[in-house]
Amino acid sequence: MNKPKIIRPDESQPAHALWFDRKKYVTINFVVQKPKDVQVDIQPDKMILCCKNSTDDVFYNELHFFDKVQIHDSRERVYERTVNVLLRKMKSDYAWPRLQKDEAKPSWIAVDFDNWRDWENEEDEGKEEYDRYVDMIQEMAASNKGEAPDMGDLSDSD
């Protein structure tokens, strides 16, 4: 299935983009009020978004990704205020230090800190939580007040 090539409109502006990284996916939310005529072309090394908002302002974004993505497992969804793009990484468990290949960051790209997680240390966090739980159990056992109950009257037959 061939998608028509998206051509940059003469008069357009970039949509503000918020992105965050996960183990297997990178998510980008393009902020556009009531998007319409949405066209998204996801390729292994780049993506293009072209759309209009409720007042017919034209938005065009072209991103060259930091690393390759799997196009068949990537998708977009249009919402009332955003165009959400979910990109499946070619190399999972590898954190992207930035969204674009180029180190220079355009002013329209920002990190979505509300959804950002430092997932590289998730296993360590789980271990820390487990260690805290074990310490709490040991502390409760050590601070148990009173003598141990006499179990001499219990029979050995079950």
Disulfide bonds with the S-S distance in Angstrom:
none
